[in-house]
Amino acid sequence: MASTPARRVSSGERINIAAEPGRLEAELGRRGIRLTRQRRILLRIIETAPEHLNVEVLLEKAHRADARLNRVTVYRTLDLLKRYRLVDELDLLHLRGHQHFYETHGPRDHIHVACLACGKVREVESELFDRLKRQIERDCHFEITVARTEIGGYCASCRSRS
C-alpha cells in the first residue's frame, strides 16, 4: 500500500476526486441501501466531479444522464450520504451566497482555501493539520471524526491585479 504524502495542495481541483471509484456505491450496498439507477447516477457524479458541487450543478449534470431525475431525489440522496458520513456539506465561506457544496470524504481531512475576490477554492492536506487534530484530541479528551476548515484570503492573481 502506497504511503500518503505529508502534504498535498490542489491547483483548484478536488484532491480526492475519484480516489476510490465506486466507493459510495459499495458503502451503501454494504449497509443494505437500495441503489436505484438514479441514485447510482448521482453517486457517480459526486465521486468524479473535479469541482465542489452544489445542488443546482448536481441536478444539471444528472439531467444529462436521466431527464426524469428530480430535485427531491438529489436532496434525499445527499441526506442519505450525509447521514452515513460519506459526503461533507460545505458553505465555502458563503462565496456564492448561501449555497452549500458537497464532496466525498477522502482518506484524509483537508483545508479549503478560498479567494474572496475570484472565488477559486483550493484544497490542502497537511501533516501539520493532522498533528493539530491529534493534539486537540489529546488536550480535549475527544475523538475527532470530522474536521472542516475554511480559510479566506486573496490569491496571487487577484493580489497582482489590485
LINQUIZI-V882413 format. One record per backbone hydrogen bond with DSSP energy under -0.5 kcal/mol. NH is the residue of the N-H (numbers start at 0). CO is the residue of the C=O. E is the energy in kcal/mol with one decimal. If there is no record, write none. Layout:
nh=NH co=CO e=E
nh=NH co=CO e=E
This chain:
nh=7 co=124 e=-1.5
nh=9 co=122 e=-2.8
nh=11 co=12 e=-0.6
nh=13 co=49 e=-1.8
nh=16 co=13 e=-1.0
nh=17 co=46 e=-2.3
nh=18 co=15 e=-2.0
nh=20 co=17 e=-0.7
nh=22 co=19 e=-2.2
nh=25 co=21 e=-2.5
nh=26 co=22 e=-2.8
nh=27 co=23 e=-2.4
nh=28 co=24 e=-2.5
nh=29 co=25 e=-2.4
nh=30 co=26 e=-1.1
nh=31 co=28 e=-1.6
nh=32 co=27 e=-2.5
nh=35 co=33 e=-0.8
nh=39 co=35 e=-2.3
nh=40 co=36 e=-2.0
nh=41 co=37 e=-2.1
nh=42 co=38 e=-2.5
nh=43 co=39 e=-2.3
nh=44 co=40 e=-2.1
nh=45 co=41 e=-2.6
nh=46 co=42 e=-2.4
nh=47 co=43 e=-1.8
nh=48 co=44 e=-1.1
nh=52 co=101 e=-1.5
nh=57 co=53 e=-2.5
nh=58 co=54 e=-2.8
nh=59 co=55 e=-2.4
nh=60 co=56 e=-2.6
nh=61 co=57 e=-2.3
nh=62 co=58 e=-2.3
nh=63 co=59 e=-0.9
nh=63 co=60 e=-0.5
nh=64 co=60 e=-0.7
nh=64 co=61 e=-0.9
nh=65 co=61 e=-2.3
nh=68 co=65 e=-1.8
nh=73 co=69 e=-1.7
nh=74 co=70 e=-2.7
nh=75 co=71 e=-2.7
nh=76 co=72 e=-2.4
nh=77 co=73 e=-2.6
nh=78 co=74 e=-2.7
nh=79 co=75 e=-2.2
nh=80 co=76 e=-2.5
nh=81 co=77 e=-2.6
nh=82 co=78 e=-2.5
nh=83 co=79 e=-1.8
nh=84 co=81 e=-1.6
nh=85 co=80 e=-3.2
nh=86 co=80 e=-0.9
nh=87 co=102 e=-2.9
nh=89 co=87 e=-0.5
nh=89 co=100 e=-3.2
nh=93 co=90 e=-1.8
nh=94 co=91 e=-1.7
nh=96 co=93 e=-1.0
nh=98 co=95 e=-1.1
nh=100 co=89 e=-2.9
nh=101 co=52 e=-2.5
nh=102 co=87 e=-1.6
nh=104 co=85 e=-1.8
nh=110 co=123 e=-3.0
nh=111 co=148 e=-2.9
nh=112 co=110 e=-0.5
nh=112 co=121 e=-2.9
nh=113 co=111 e=-0.6
nh=113 co=150 e=-3.1
nh=114 co=119 e=-2.5
nh=115 co=113 e=-0.5
nh=115 co=152 e=-3.4
nh=118 co=114 e=-1.4
nh=121 co=112 e=-2.8
nh=123 co=110 e=-2.3
nh=124 co=7 e=-3.2
nh=126 co=5 e=-1.3
nh=129 co=125 e=-2.0
nh=130 co=126 e=-2.8
nh=131 co=127 e=-2.3
nh=132 co=128 e=-2.2
nh=133 co=129 e=-2.0
nh=134 co=130 e=-2.4
nh=135 co=131 e=-2.5
nh=136 co=132 e=-2.4
nh=137 co=133 e=-2.3
nh=138 co=134 e=-3.3
nh=139 co=135 e=-2.4
nh=140 co=136 e=-0.8
nh=140 co=137 e=-0.5
nh=141 co=136 e=-1.8
nh=143 co=141 e=-0.7
nh=148 co=109 e=-0.7
nh=150 co=111 e=-2.9
nh=152 co=113 e=-1.8
nh=158 co=154 e=-2.3
nh=159 co=155 e=-2.2
nh=160 co=156 e=-1.2
nh=161 co=157 e=-1.0
